[in-house]
Amino acid sequence: MKMKAAILGPGNIGIDLMIKILKRKRLDLVMMAGIDPNSYGLKLAQEKGIKTTIEGIDGILKAGNIDIVFDATGAKAHQVNAPLLKKAGIFAVDLTPAAVGPYCIPAVNLDYDSDVDNVNMVTCGGQATVPIVYAMNRVTPVEYAEIVATLSSKSAGPGTRQNIDEFTETTSNALVKVGGAKKGKAIIILNPADPPLMMRNTIYCKCDVSRIEEIVSSVNAIVTEVKKYVPGYHLKVAPYADGERIVAMVEVEGAGDYLPKYSGNLDIITSAAVAVAEHYADQNEGAN
């Protein structure tokens, strides 16, 4: 039986999620929730036969019989939504940088504790770079990791822009808590170039550079894992030694489900979120 899912937040992320979920077999998208009656996302959902509400989280809670909610609002909003979803017994997949629940990068730590009811998808930059830091750290301890996430200005909606501070903090924390680095720092750049450039992420890690061959092998392996749910994810620059640090770059090409393919930042976090929800559905097979 498919698990019933709802999307909270009908913006760019919510629309891309909707299109992805409708292609999947494990999830049944039954509602899109927002607060603006003129929302394009809500209109699009209605055209696809999905029930909508302009009552936000309240509309979802009133609907009942929903197993999973994808929260694509904002960090401050999720702080309010999280306890309400928990009380209702609804599994929350948080696509904001609120970090209420544990960080999850599917290629690294998809097997979170079974009693977890809220999973945080970190950020688009975190989804792109934490796997690389993790891959290096499993070869040799990473003393310091710094990442620079560069995304097209056209692909950054109002939610992303409003959460810049939370983006840098949550991504930095994930480099440590999931990536394994002793210290981490994240920087985001919104590139106004036209035509827009693909999402690119540069990773700098201070570690034992003499292990470079093993590091390259480990990074290639983790890239293969990420590509299973984000086909457009690839190494732009393979790891190389630069003084006392290792440098690498990954590029993310979006699937083009909603925004153009340069919006890899959108695609990687929505793809990761769907992977988490499907894992939850598999783990709770027969519960409904």
Sequence and secondary structure as in RCSB ss.txt:
>XXXX:A:sequence
MKMKAAILGPGNIGIDLMIKILKRKRLDLVMMAGIDPNSYGLKLAQEKGIKTTIEGIDGILKAGNIDIVFDATGA
KAHQVNAPLLKKAGIFAVDLTPAAVGPYCIPAVNLDYDSDVDNVNMVTCGGQATVPIVYAMNRVTPVEYAEIVAT
LSSKSAGPGTRQNIDEFTETTSNALVKVGGAKKGKAIIILNPADPPLMMRNTIYCKCDVSRIEEIVSSVNAIVTE
VKKYVPGYHLKVAPYADGERIVAMVEVEGAGDYLPKYSGNLDIITSAAVAVAEHYADQNEGAN
>XXXX:A:secstr
  EEEEEE  SHHHHHHHHHHHT SSEEEEEEE S TT HHHHHHHHTT EEESSHHHHHHHH    EEEE S H
HHHHHHHHHHHHTT EEEE STT  S B  HHHH    TT  EEE   HHHHHHHHHHHHHHTTS  SEEEEEEE
EEGGG  HHHHHTHHHHHHHHHHHHHHTT  SSEEEEEEEE  SS   EEEEEEEES GGGHHHHHHHHHHHHHH
HHTT TTEEEEEEEEEETTEEEEEEEE    SSS TT HHHHHHHHHHHHHHHHHHHHTTT  
